[in-house]
Amino acid sequence: MTEAAELPQAPAEARAVFGEFFPEAVRYAELLADAGVQRGLIGPREVPRLWERHLLNCAVLSEVVPEGVTVCDVGSGAGLPGIPLALVRPDLKITLLEPLLRRTNFLQEVVELLGLDHVTVVRGRAEEVLGSLQPVQVVTARAVAPLDRLAGWGVPLLKPYGEMLAIKGDTAEEEIKGARAALSKLGVQETEVLHVGEGVVDPLSTVVRVVVGESPGGVRFAAKKAKAARTGRTRRRR
């Protein structure tokens, strides 16, 4: 069994960012450093930098999430960025979407232990929950896949005029350029790169913001959704 590295003390910035939920953030960090490592959700080498690289890096995403919206965290994994976002933004209604059972088990344990009543854990892939998961106003993701593939999963989950916020690295601009054709087909109308976390994280967190129009997922998805709706009406009439 891999021996977990020691979790460092929370930096002063964490107290400021998490506020009254700082104790819950510490408990989450402890769970990641212990059960998260033991279950293979994070690598042991990540423990010394859990606060700066993971929790705070994700929590500052809250700077660009509108108030009171519904959020789906796609490929949530160990709960990043969904759980740090939930801790700093109790006004949000967040769904943690993750296909792997061992990860959803961990997420459910964390949600219950931290008392996150505004968070729901759903097991499944984005393409599998279409139609069963209510469309959301914001999709979040971190280190899930290249932008074109990630958008193919996340954009169809959005309500019209919703947005996807993906935490990315230094290649964000290049990813946008390479994904333009795919994004256009998905009904994306606007893309931009944001830098958040001034005074909290160094370097700043890089976020790709993708905004859709009235047909999230594009024409093909709209046709697929319409067909599903017609099938549902036919079944009800029977």
N, C-alpha and C positions, 0 to 999 in steps of 0.2 A: 504493500500500500504506500502511496506517495505521502510523505510527511508534509503537512501544510506549513508554509512560511508564517511568520508571526505578523498579525495585522497591526499596522502602525496606528498610533493615536490619530484621531480625526483632526484635521487642520482647522484653524479658526474660521476659514471660509465656509466650512461645512455647517458650523453653528449658525452663521448668517443666512445661508441659503435655505436650510431645512427648517429653521425657526423652531416653532413648538413641536415639530415632528423630528427634531434632531435625535432624541432617544430611539425612535423607530428606525431612523437611518443607520444609527450605530448597530442596532440589532440586525438589520439587513446585511450590513457589511460583515458582521460576525458569522452570519449564516453562509454567505458567499465564501468566506475564508475557510470555513469548516466543511459543512455538508456540500457546498458548491464544488469544492476541490475534490472531496471524496467521491462524489457522483460524476465527476468528469465534466461539470458544467463550465468551469473556468480552470485555467492552468495554474499550478502552484506558483509560477513565476509572476503571476498577475497580482498576487496578494499584497506585496509591498506597495503597489501603486493603485490599489483598489479605489482609494478616495479620489485622487486627482484624475486618473485615466478613465475611470468607469462611473462612479457615482456622481461626482460633480460634473464631469463631462456630459453626462446625460441629463442631470437636473437643470442645467442652464438652457436646455431646449425649451423650457417653460417660457422663456422670454419671447418666443415667437408663436406660441400656441394661444389662440383667441380664448376669451373667457367663456366658461360654461358649455363647451362643445363636447360632442361624443368623439372618442378616439379609439382607433384599433392599432395596437402595437403588433406589427406583422413579424413573425419569426422571433418571438420575444426571448427565446432561449432561457437565460437565467433571470430574465426580467429587466433587461436593459434595452431601451431606455424607459420602459413602461412603469416600473416600480419607483425609481427616483422621481419621475414626473408626477406620479400619483401622490407621493409624499409632500411635494411642494405645491401641488394644485388639487386640493380636495373639491374644487368646483367642477372638475372634469369627470366624465363617466368613461372609464377606460376598460377596453377588452384586451386581454393578453392572448394573442393567437399563436399557438405553438403546436406542431405536429407530433413531437416525440413525447411518449408517455412519461419517461423519467423526468423530463423537464416540466411537464404540466403538473406532475405530482409535487415537485419542488415549489413551483409557482403557487399552487393552491395552499400549500403549507405556509408559505410566506404571507400570502394575502390574509389568511385566517389568523396567524400569529400577530401580525401588525395591525389587525382590525381595519383593513382597507375595504370598507363597505361599498365604495364607489368603483371597485375593480372586480371584473369577472374574468375567469380563466376559461378559455375554449380550446379544446384539442382539435386540430385539423390544419390542413393547408388552405391558403387563401383561395385557391381555385375550387376547393371542395365546399367551402362554406357560403359561396355565392348563392343568394336566394334564401338561405336559412339565417344568415347574419344580417341584421338591419344595417343599411348603408350608414356610414359615419361621416362626420364633417372633416375629420383629420385622420390620416394614416401616418404612423411613425415607424421608423425602422433604423437599425444600426448594424452595420457590418453583415448584412444578410446576403447581398448579391450585387453584381454590377447594376447600374441604374436602369438600363433598358429592361433587364429581366425583373428587377424589383418593381418597376412601374407596372409591368404586365400582371404582377400579382396584386399590388396594392391599389392601383388606380380604380379598377372595377369595384372596389369596396366602398368607394366614396359616393357621397351625395352630389348632385349637380353643384358645381362651383366650389367643391371642396378642395382640399390640398393635402399633398403628401410631403412630410418633412423627414428627410433621410440624413442621419449623421454620417458624414463622409470624411475622407482624408484630403491630402494635398492634390489628389487627382480629380477633384470635383469638377473643375471646369472642363477637363478633357472628357470626363464621363458624359457630361451634358452634350458636348459637341458630337460624341460618338453615338449618342442615343436620340438625337433630334428626330430622325425619321420614325423610330419606334414610338416616341412620345407623341408625335403628331397623330399617328394612327390611333392612339389611345385617347384622343380628345383633349390632350394637354394644350393649354393656351399660353401659359407663361412659365418660365423657369428662372431661378436666380440662385446665387450662392450667398449665404448669410454667414456672418461670423458672430458668435454669441459667447457670453461668459466673461466680459471685460471685468477685470479685478477679481475674478474667481479662478479661472483656469488659464494656464500658459503652456502651450499655445492655446489660442481661442478655439472653441469647437466650431467646426465647419459643417454647415447644414445646407443641403440642397432642397430648395422649396419648389414644388411642382404644383401648379394650379390648373384645375380642369374646368371645362365649360359645362354646357348643359347635358352632355352625353359622356359621363365617365366610362372609360373603357373603349370608347369609339363606336363606330357604326356597327361593327361585327358583334360587339357585346350588347348593344341596344337591340339588335335583331334577335339575339339569343335570349335576352331577357323577355322580350315581347312574346317569343314562342313559348317560353316557360309559363308565362302568365296565361296564355291562351290554353295551354295544356291543363293548367290548374283549374280554369273555369269549366272546361269540358268535364273534368273529373268530378267537380262539385255538382254539375247538372245531372250526372249519372247517379 
